[in-house]
Amino acid sequence: MRPTINGRLISCLLILIFGVFVAGCAGPNNSYSPAFQAYTLAGTITGGSGATVTVSGAASATTTADASGNFSFSSLGNGSYTITPSKAGYSFTPANRAVTVNGANLTGVNFTATAITYSISGILSPSAGGSGATVILSGRSAATTIADSGGSYSFSGLVNGSYTVTPSNTGYSFTPGNQTVTINGANVSGVNFIASVVPVTYTIFGTISPASVAAGATLTLSGTSNAITSTDANGNYSFAALSNGSYTITPTSQIATFSPTSQAVTISNASVTGVNFTATATANVIFYDDFTGTTLSSDWTVISRHGEYGQNETECNIPQQVSVADSILTITTAVGPATCGDFNIDGSVRHAPSSWPYITGDIQWASLNFTYGTVTVRAKFPDKSTGLWPAIWLLGSNCQNTNPFTADVGYDTCPNLTTSNYTEIDMVECDLNSWCQLALANYANTGSGGSSYPDCYYSVDTNFHVFTLNWTAKSITMTVDGQPTGCSFSSPAWTIPSTPMFLIIQTQTGGSGGTPNNALLPATLQVDYVKVTQP
């Protein structure tokens, strides 16, 4: 018997082919699951560009929000899901969202991203300099704030990154000048600075004329502070960064003399202008040394021996006590002891070496000597209370060869003090008897067997001054800073030396200097320049 096709079966097969399920098409032993349906879940994270978005629950997946914060998940079936955004340095509102897909796409799953921020804070101290200071933040972001009355400041709302903090306040400098700070997931405190008062400074301006003579002249400033400058091609000069105080300005040049010799200037909360000088060309300069470089020129001989035994000196002259730096010659006297003696001109020992309590310096012209002229020396002497015996003086050239070997007079060509051909002019001699004096020594003035000679006292302090000795056939006159000291010797009352002399610059101890005050040593005699002219 031919099998027959069940009509019900045929109907169900046709229905299945066309994808429509009808109840009753399955027999007792048949089952059926409907086809899977895919849906999309989407949303926007405001401020969340680049955030990672994770879906979990009925399915799991991860995506990244685009530049506008948009994100989406596709191919999701019906079910319950949790959407969670994340991004380093940001928090999200809400932190996550639970959603259900139920037979349709789901949109509007939105979030708001907020950057997690931190602060930078510190103190500018003391409060006098910190109060009201402007503090600038630069780097990852920029901002400006003002420190409070206690010098405290802070910046808030900052994200992770590198920053630079820079304070400023008129009249103050800060240490350090700025600080680099890195925020990495936490507030940063203790970014502190120290405020220091920046002194208000002033300038002294002036001109030396005519410029043809003054160009290149050197000017020295002494007083509240010391400095050196030069004129420009037009004869102009200036000293800057000066505080309130008293100053003296002194010009010098190998080819010129100046009027006035120096000028006193007082700065009181304002710059000073018009400190002018007139330059006069000097044709007959026979010696000039402003001590440039770091060593003495060959014009000088540095003495290395004991001082003069005949006047009970207590020092050793040590070459190391003579130095040149910053255009200044310095002779330093200090506590010893040191061992020294002196010599005959043939190099043999004159006085055997022994120990002496002080060391100092002594220089003389090596070969130059002159008769009549003007000696100008800008120098700074130690205080009288040191008990030293500094001097700038002239000695007859008949002692020039022996003096480097021994200070004894009456030896070889150097005559005894009381003989007719001994000559000495002490233009600045400072000892315990006088601080300081102009003194004149020769046989005609002391007389046979005399041991004293005429002197004249004038006061010298511890500042730089210009000392000028004018020696003519008829007189010897001493001025300081161009002003008369009242000290002079004139013929016929006094016999004026008429033979060549050479220059000595030294500091002695003992004898007329007395006993030095060790507590005030070392002490210095300083010389800025030496200039000698003749008529």
C-alpha positions in Angstrom: 0.0 0.0 0.0 1.5 3.4 -1.1 2.2 5.7 1.9 0.3 8.8 2.1 1.5 12.3 3.1 0.0 13.6 6.2 -1.7 16.9 5.3 -0.9 18.4 8.7 2.7 17.7 8.3 2.8 19.3 4.9 1.1 22.4 6.3 3.6 22.7 9.1 6.6 22.3 6.8 5.3 25.0 4.6 4.7 27.2 7.6 8.3 26.6 8.8 9.7 27.4 5.4 8.1 30.8 5.5 9.2 31.4 9.1 5.9 31.5 10.8 5.2 29.3 13.8 1.7 28.1 14.4 0.8 26.3 17.6 0.0 22.7 17.0 2.6 22.3 14.2 4.9 20.4 16.5 4.1 17.0 17.6 4.6 15.7 21.1 8.3 14.8 20.4 9.3 18.1 18.6 10.7 21.5 20.0 11.4 25.0 18.4 13.5 28.2 19.4 12.8 31.5 17.7 15.7 33.2 15.6 18.2 35.6 17.6 17.4 39.3 17.4 20.3 41.9 17.7 19.9 45.4 19.1 22.1 48.5 19.6 22.8 50.3 22.9 24.2 53.9 22.6 24.8 57.0 24.5 27.0 60.1 25.0 29.5 61.1 27.7 29.6 64.8 28.0 33.3 65.8 28.4 34.2 62.1 28.0 36.2 62.0 24.8 38.4 58.9 24.8 36.7 57.4 27.8 36.6 53.6 28.0 33.0 52.3 28.2 32.3 48.7 29.4 29.1 46.8 29.1 28.5 43.8 31.3 25.5 41.5 32.1 23.7 39.5 29.4 26.8 40.2 27.3 30.3 41.7 27.8 32.1 44.2 25.6 34.3 47.3 25.7 34.5 50.4 23.4 36.0 53.9 23.4 34.0 57.1 23.3 34.8 59.2 20.2 36.0 62.8 20.1 32.4 64.0 20.9 32.0 61.5 23.7 29.7 59.2 21.8 29.7 55.4 22.2 27.7 52.4 21.1 27.4 48.7 21.4 25.8 46.6 18.7 24.6 43.0 18.4 23.1 42.9 21.8 20.3 40.6 22.6 17.4 41.2 24.9 18.6 41.2 28.5 19.9 43.2 31.5 23.1 45.2 31.2 25.4 47.6 33.2 27.2 50.4 31.4 30.3 51.7 33.2 32.6 54.5 31.8 36.1 55.2 33.0 39.0 57.5 32.2 42.1 58.3 34.2 41.8 61.6 36.1 38.0 61.8 35.6 34.9 60.9 37.6 31.5 60.2 36.0 27.9 61.0 36.8 26.3 58.6 37.2 29.2 56.2 38.0 27.3 53.5 35.9 23.9 52.7 34.5 21.7 49.6 34.6 19.6 49.2 31.4 17.4 46.5 29.9 17.2 45.7 26.2 13.7 44.4 25.4 13.0 43.9 21.7 14.3 47.3 20.6 17.5 49.5 20.3 18.3 51.6 23.3 19.7 55.1 23.1 20.3 58.0 25.5 22.5 56.0 27.9 24.3 59.3 28.8 26.9 60.3 31.4 28.8 63.4 32.4 32.6 63.3 32.8 34.2 65.6 35.3 38.0 66.0 35.6 39.3 65.2 39.1 41.3 68.3 40.2 43.9 69.1 42.8 45.6 72.1 44.4 49.1 73.6 44.7 49.7 75.8 47.8 52.5 77.4 49.7 53.8 80.3 51.8 55.9 83.3 50.8 57.8 84.4 53.9 58.4 86.7 55.7 54.9 88.1 55.3 56.3 91.6 54.7 57.6 90.4 51.4 54.9 87.8 50.7 51.8 89.8 51.5 50.2 90.9 48.3 52.7 89.2 46.1 51.6 88.1 42.6 52.0 84.3 42.1 51.9 83.0 38.5 51.2 79.4 37.6 52.2 78.2 34.2 52.6 74.8 32.5 49.7 72.3 32.2 47.4 75.3 32.7 47.9 78.9 33.5 46.6 81.1 36.4 47.5 84.0 38.6 46.7 84.6 42.2 47.6 87.1 45.0 49.1 86.0 48.3 47.1 86.9 51.4 48.4 89.1 54.3 50.3 86.2 55.7 52.0 85.3 52.4 49.9 82.2 51.8 48.6 81.4 48.3 47.0 78.5 46.5 45.8 77.3 43.1 42.8 74.9 42.9 41.0 73.1 40.1 44.3 71.7 38.7 44.6 68.4 36.8 47.5 66.1 36.7 50.6 67.5 35.0 53.7 69.7 35.3 53.5 73.3 36.5 55.8 76.2 37.3 55.1 78.5 40.2 56.7 82.0 40.1 56.2 84.7 42.7 56.9 88.4 42.3 56.5 91.5 44.5 57.9 95.0 43.9 60.9 95.7 46.0 61.6 92.0 46.8 63.4 89.0 45.2 62.4 85.4 45.9 64.5 82.3 46.7 64.2 80.2 44.7 63.1 82.3 41.7 60.5 79.7 40.7 59.7 76.1 41.4 58.6 73.2 39.2 55.7 71.1 40.6 54.2 67.9 39.3 50.6 66.9 40.3 50.1 63.1 40.1 46.9 62.2 41.7 47.2 64.3 44.9 47.3 67.9 46.2 50.8 69.5 46.4 51.5 71.7 49.4 54.6 73.3 50.9 55.7 75.1 47.7 57.3 77.8 49.7 59.6 80.8 48.9 61.7 83.2 50.9 61.3 86.9 50.1 64.3 89.3 50.4 64.3 93.0 50.2 65.8 94.3 47.0 67.6 97.6 47.9 66.5 100.5 45.8 69.7 101.7 44.0 70.7 104.9 42.4 73.3 106.2 39.9 75.9 108.9 39.9 76.4 110.5 36.4 79.0 113.0 35.3 81.2 114.3 32.5 84.9 115.1 32.2 85.6 117.7 29.6 87.1 118.2 27.1 86.4 114.7 25.8 89.6 114.8 23.8 91.6 114.8 27.0 89.2 112.9 29.2 88.4 109.9 27.0 89.6 106.8 28.7 90.2 108.4 32.1 89.7 106.2 35.1 87.4 107.2 38.0 87.3 105.6 41.4 84.4 105.6 43.8 85.0 105.2 47.5 82.9 105.6 50.6 79.7 103.6 51.3 80.8 101.3 48.5 83.8 101.2 46.2 83.9 100.9 42.4 86.0 101.8 39.3 84.8 103.0 35.9 86.1 104.8 32.9 84.9 107.6 30.7 83.5 106.9 27.3 84.5 108.6 24.0 82.5 111.7 25.0 83.9 111.9 28.5 80.8 110.6 30.2 80.8 108.2 33.1 78.4 106.7 35.6 78.4 104.5 38.7 75.3 102.4 39.0 73.5 100.2 41.7 74.5 102.5 44.5 72.7 102.8 47.9 72.1 105.9 50.0 75.4 107.1 51.5 78.5 109.3 51.2 80.9 108.8 48.3 84.1 110.4 46.9 84.8 110.3 43.1 88.3 110.7 41.9 89.4 110.8 38.3 92.9 109.9 37.1 94.7 109.5 33.8 98.3 109.2 32.7 97.9 112.1 30.3 95.7 114.5 32.4 95.2 116.2 35.7 91.7 117.1 36.9 89.9 119.9 38.6 88.6 119.4 41.2 90.9 116.6 42.2 87.9 114.7 43.7 84.3 115.4 44.6 82.2 114.3 47.6 78.7 113.1 46.7 75.8 112.2 48.9 73.0 109.9 47.7 69.7 110.4 49.5 66.9 108.6 47.8 67.7 109.9 44.3 70.3 109.5 41.6 72.9 112.3 41.3 73.8 114.0 38.1 76.3 116.7 37.0 79.3 115.4 39.0 81.6 117.0 36.4 85.4 117.5 36.2 87.7 119.5 33.9 90.7 117.7 32.4 93.9 119.4 31.6 96.5 117.7 29.5 99.7 116.8 31.3 102.7 116.6 29.1 105.5 115.8 31.5 104.4 112.6 33.2 107.6 110.7 34.2 105.8 107.9 36.1 102.4 106.4 36.2 101.1 103.1 37.6 97.5 102.2 38.3 98.4 98.6 39.2 96.5 96.8 36.5 97.1 93.1 36.3 98.1 90.8 39.1 101.7 91.6 39.7 103.9 94.6 40.1 105.6 96.1 37.1 109.4 96.0 36.7 109.4 99.6 37.8 109.3 98.3 41.4 111.5 96.3 43.7 109.9 94.3 46.4 112.0 94.3 49.6 112.8 91.1 51.4 114.6 91.7 54.7 114.2 93.0 58.2 113.2 96.6 58.8 115.7 99.3 60.0 117.5 98.1 63.1 118.6 101.6 64.0 115.0 102.6 64.9 114.0 99.4 66.6 111.6 98.0 64.0 110.0 94.6 64.7 109.0 93.4 61.3 110.1 91.1 58.5 109.4 92.4 55.0 107.9 89.4 53.2 107.3 89.6 49.4 104.0 87.6 49.9 102.6 90.5 51.9 102.6 92.6 48.7 99.8 91.9 46.3 98.1 93.4 43.2 94.5 92.8 42.3 91.5 94.8 41.0 93.8 97.7 40.1 94.8 98.0 43.8 98.3 97.5 45.4 97.8 96.1 48.9 100.5 95.8 51.6 99.2 93.6 54.4 100.6 93.6 57.9 100.0 90.5 60.1 101.1 88.8 63.2 104.1 86.5 62.6 106.5 85.3 63.8 108.9 85.2 60.9 112.7 84.9 60.6 114.7 87.5 58.7 117.9 89.5 58.8 119.5 91.8 56.2 122.5 91.9 53.8 125.4 93.7 52.5 125.3 94.7 48.8 127.6 91.8 48.0 125.0 89.4 49.3 126.8 88.6 52.5 124.9 88.6 55.8 124.8 92.0 57.5 122.6 91.1 60.5 122.1 87.5 61.2 118.5 86.1 60.8 116.4 86.0 63.9 112.7 85.7 64.8 110.5 88.8 64.7 106.8 89.1 65.7 105.3 90.8 62.6 105.3 90.4 58.8 104.6 93.2 56.4 105.5 94.6 52.9 107.8 97.2 51.4 108.4 98.3 47.8 110.6 101.0 46.2 111.3 102.3 42.7 113.8 100.0 41.1 115.8 102.7 39.2 113.7 105.8 38.7 114.4 108.9 40.6 113.7 112.6 40.0 114.3 116.1 41.3 111.4 118.5 41.7 107.9 117.6 40.6 104.4 116.5 41.8 103.8 113.1 43.4 100.1 112.1 43.4 99.1 108.9 45.2 95.5 107.7 45.8 95.7 105.5 48.9 93.8 104.1 51.9 95.6 103.9 55.2 94.8 101.6 58.1 93.3 102.9 61.3 95.5 104.5 63.9 94.3 102.0 66.5 96.1 99.3 64.7 99.4 100.7 66.0 101.1 100.3 62.7 103.6 102.6 61.0 102.6 103.0 57.3 104.3 105.6 55.0 104.6 106.8 51.5 107.9 108.7 51.2 110.9 109.8 49.2 114.5 109.0 50.0 117.7 110.3 48.4 118.8 108.3 45.4 122.2 107.8 47.1 120.3 105.1 49.2 118.5 103.5 46.2 121.1 100.8 45.7 121.5 99.9 49.3 117.9 99.9 50.5 116.9 96.6 49.0 119.7 94.9 51.0 119.5 96.9 54.3 117.5 99.8 55.7 120.6 100.9 57.6 121.8 104.5 56.8 125.4 105.4 57.0 126.2 102.3 54.9 128.0 102.3 51.5 126.6 105.2 49.4 123.7 105.8 51.7 124.7 108.6 54.1 123.9 108.9 57.8 120.8 110.8 58.8 122.9 113.7 60.3 125.2 114.1 57.3 124.9 116.9 54.7 123.9 114.7 51.8 121.1 112.7 53.5 117.6 113.7 52.2 114.2 112.4 53.1 110.6 113.7 52.4 107.8 111.8 54.2 104.7 112.9 52.3 102.4 110.6 54.3 103.9 109.1 57.4 101.5 107.8 60.0 102.6 106.7 63.5 101.6 106.9 67.1 103.1 110.4 67.3 101.0 111.7 64.5 98.3 110.3 62.1 99.7 111.6 59.7 102.5 114.0 58.9 104.6 115.7 56.3 108.2 115.5 57.4 111.5 116.8 56.0 114.9 115.5 56.9 118.3 116.8 55.8 121.4 118.0 57.5 120.7 121.7 56.8 117.5 121.5 58.8 118.5 119.1 61.6 122.0 120.6 62.3 125.1 118.6 63.1 124.3 115.7 65.3 120.6 116.5 65.3 118.2 113.6 65.5 114.9 115.4 64.8 113.5 117.1 61.8 110.6 119.4 61.0 107.2 117.9 60.6 103.6 119.0 60.2 100.6 117.0 61.2 97.3 116.5 59.3 94.5 114.1 59.9 93.9 111.0 57.7 91.0 108.6 58.1 90.5 105.1 56.7 88.9 106.1 53.4 90.7 106.5 50.1 92.2 109.9 49.5 94.3 111.6 46.9 97.6 112.7 48.5 99.6 115.2 46.5 103.1 116.4 47.2 104.3 119.4 45.3 108.1 119.7 45.4 109.8 122.8 43.9 113.2 124.4 44.4 111.6 126.8 46.9 108.9 124.8 48.7 107.3 121.5 49.6 103.5 121.5 50.0 101.0 118.8 50.8 97.4 118.6 49.8 94.7 115.9 50.4 91.9 115.6 47.8 93.0 118.8 46.3 92.5 120.7 49.6 95.4 122.3 51.5 96.5 120.6 54.6 98.3 123.6 55.9 101.5 121.7 55.8 104.4 123.1 53.8 108.0 124.0 54.1 109.5 126.9 52.2 112.9 128.5 51.8 114.7 130.4 53.1 113.2 129.3 56.5 113.9 125.7 55.5 116.4 124.2 53.1 114.5 122.3 50.4 116.2 119.1 49.0 117.7 119.6 45.6 119.0 116.2 44.7 117.3 113.2 43.1 115.0 111.1 45.2 113.1 107.8 44.8 109.7 106.6 46.1 109.1 104.0 48.9 105.7 102.6 50.0 105.7 100.4 53.1 104.3 99.6 56.5 106.6 99.2 59.5 106.1 98.1 63.1 107.9 98.9 66.3 110.0 102.0 66.8 107.9 105.2 66.4 105.0 103.0 65.4 104.9 101.4 68.9 103.4 98.0 69.5 100.7 96.9 67.1 97.3 95.9 68.3 97.3 92.2 67.4 93.5 92.0 67.7 93.2 94.4 64.7 95.6 92.5 62.5 95.8 91.8 59.6 95.5 95.4 58.4 96.2 96.9 55.0 97.7 99.9 53.2 96.1 100.2 49.8 97.2 102.2 46.8 95.1 102.9 43.7 97.6 104.7 41.6 100.9 106.6 41.7 101.6 109.5 39.3 104.6 111.8 39.1 104.8 114.8 36.9 107.4 117.5 36.4 107.0 121.2 35.3 
